[in-house]
Amino acid sequence: MKTDAMRLADATSGPFKVASLTIDANSDAMTGTVHWDPARSIWNGSMLIVTLFVAPFYVTWGAVGVFAVLLLATMCSGHSVGFHRRLIHRSFQCRKWVERVLVWSGTLVGMQGPFWVIHSHDLRDWAQRQSDCHPYLRHGRGLLIDAIWSLHCRLQLANPPAFDPGPGIGDDPFYRFLQRYWMLQQLPIALLLYAIGGLPWLFWGVGVRVCVGVSMHWFVGYLCHSHGPQDWLVDDGAVQAHNVPWAAIPSMGESWHNNHHAFPASARHGLYPGQSDIGFRFVQWLERIGLVWAVQVPQNLPPRPGISPVREQPERDLLSDFAP
């Protein structure tokens, strides 16, 4: 059984630390209140209205195709690879311009800006490793309440860890620009789509895409912390992650979340045969053309402390190479 001091050490050192948070003995993951977040609520609500009550009257094959292509592109290159595997976990190396392109693509998903995404991820990651945490952070109030909280509200902890994205991120003027004007990043896409395909392309390529992308991110995250198979347990964690196999393709491999909790510094989330991981395949492609390098997988990471296998020797079955 881990002590509070041991949990603090796990969170503040080594390749598996929560990088953007400054955690001390007073940091409390349990005590806090949920408040309405006007900007995100109005944004997400507007996209939902467009999706349910406007876009159905503007259906064309071209509009649906634009929706599908842009959703795939931004969720894969931006959300999965740019935000999660690069900006948050630094699971591969690349030049700064490549990182910025990937992060801009992630901002186009429409969840929020890069600093918000890092803070939201790292706060939940840290809280779920504690012996208990606020229901907001562990998806603990059921599907409907969790949807309202995640898409329309924010949590204010009484004693939160301090947040600093770190050098190269927090002091990057481009990332500051994206954080301040994250909604406006849809504008050039909207103008281009309207110029090419009119209102159908605009409503489906922006409104429906943002609504589906943001909602899917929340829903898969909810499921990954409540339902599905497991190969590993994080010792003494308040919340254990699950794999959700059916969501692997639409989530670009992010739904192998039990694997990710066990090996958060790995660029590969689909660790076992048959586990599709489109995000990792995209990283492989970038590696082949020389845009990324030093790609981390469990086999070339230091031993991972603080996890226990659910079944006998699951590490024996890990995919051992980068072959398709």
NORRAQUI-V341892 format. One record per backbone hydrogen bond with DSSP energy under -1.0 kcal/mol. CO is the residue of the C=O (numbers start at 0). NH is the residue of the N-H. E is the energy in kcal/mol with one decimal. If there is no record, write none. Layout:
co-><CO,CO>
nh-><NH,NH>
e-><E,E>
//
This chain:
co-><2,3,4,5,6,10,13,16,17,19,21,23,28,30,32,34,36,37,38,39,40,41,42,43,44,45,46,47,48,49,49,53,54,59,60,61,62,63,64,65,66,67,68,69,70,71,72,73,73,74,75,76,77,78,79,80,81,82,83,84,85,90,92,94,95,96,97,98,99,100,101,102,103,105,106,112,113,114,115,116,117,118,119,120,121,122,123,125,126,127,129,133,133,134,141,142,143,144,145,146,147,148,151,153,155,158,161,165,165,168,171,172,173,174,175,176,182,183,185,186,187,188,189,190,191,192,193,197,198,199,200,201,202,205,206,207,208,209,210,211,212,213,214,215,216,217,218,219,221,222,222,223,228,230,232,233,243,244,246,247,248,250,251,252,254,254,255,256,257,258,262,268,270,271,273,276,277,278,279,280,281,282,283,284,285,286,292,295,296,297,305,307,312,313,314>
nh-><6,7,8,9,10,17,16,18,20,163,161,26,133,157,155,153,40,41,42,43,44,45,46,47,48,49,50,51,52,53,54,56,57,63,64,65,66,67,68,69,70,71,72,73,74,75,76,77,78,79,80,81,82,83,84,85,86,87,88,90,89,295,292,98,99,100,101,102,103,104,105,106,107,108,109,116,117,118,119,120,121,122,123,124,125,126,127,128,129,238,237,136,137,139,145,146,147,148,149,150,151,152,36,34,32,27,21,168,169,171,175,176,177,178,179,180,185,186,189,190,191,192,193,194,195,196,197,201,202,203,204,205,207,209,210,211,212,213,214,215,216,217,218,219,220,221,222,223,224,225,226,241,242,309,307,236,246,247,250,252,251,253,278,255,243,256,259,260,261,262,265,270,318,274,275,280,281,282,283,284,285,286,287,288,290,289,92,266,299,300,234,232,315,316,317>
e-><-2.1,-2.3,-2.1,-2.3,-1.9,-1.7,-1.4,-1.1,-1.1,-2.8,-1.6,-1.5,-2.8,-2.8,-3.0,-2.8,-2.6,-2.7,-2.2,-3.1,-2.7,-2.3,-2.0,-1.9,-2.1,-2.3,-2.1,-2.5,-2.8,-1.4,-3.3,-1.9,-2.4,-2.3,-2.2,-2.5,-2.3,-2.4,-2.6,-2.6,-2.3,-2.3,-2.5,-2.6,-2.4,-2.0,-2.0,-1.1,-2.4,-2.5,-2.0,-1.4,-3.4,-1.8,-1.9,-1.6,-2.5,-2.0,-1.7,-3.0,-1.7,-2.8,-2.2,-2.1,-2.5,-2.0,-2.3,-2.6,-2.6,-2.1,-1.8,-2.2,-1.6,-1.0,-1.3,-2.1,-2.4,-2.6,-2.9,-2.4,-2.9,-2.6,-1.7,-2.6,-2.6,-2.4,-2.3,-1.1,-1.4,-1.8,-1.6,-1.3,-1.0,-2.6,-2.2,-2.1,-2.1,-2.9,-2.9,-2.3,-1.9,-1.6,-2.7,-3.0,-2.1,-2.9,-2.7,-1.6,-2.6,-1.4,-2.1,-2.1,-2.4,-2.4,-2.2,-2.5,-1.7,-1.5,-2.9,-2.7,-2.1,-2.7,-2.5,-2.2,-1.7,-3.3,-1.7,-1.8,-3.0,-2.3,-2.4,-1.5,-2.4,-2.8,-2.2,-2.8,-2.8,-2.6,-2.2,-2.7,-2.0,-2.0,-2.8,-2.7,-1.8,-2.5,-2.4,-2.6,-1.0,-2.0,-2.9,-3.0,-2.7,-3.1,-2.7,-2.0,-1.4,-1.7,-2.0,-2.7,-1.5,-1.2,-1.8,-1.3,-2.3,-1.7,-1.6,-2.5,-1.6,-2.2,-1.8,-1.4,-3.1,-2.0,-1.0,-1.9,-2.1,-1.8,-2.7,-2.2,-2.4,-2.2,-2.4,-1.6,-2.5,-1.3,-3.1,-3.5,-1.7,-1.2,-2.4,-2.5,-1.3,-1.3,-1.0>
//
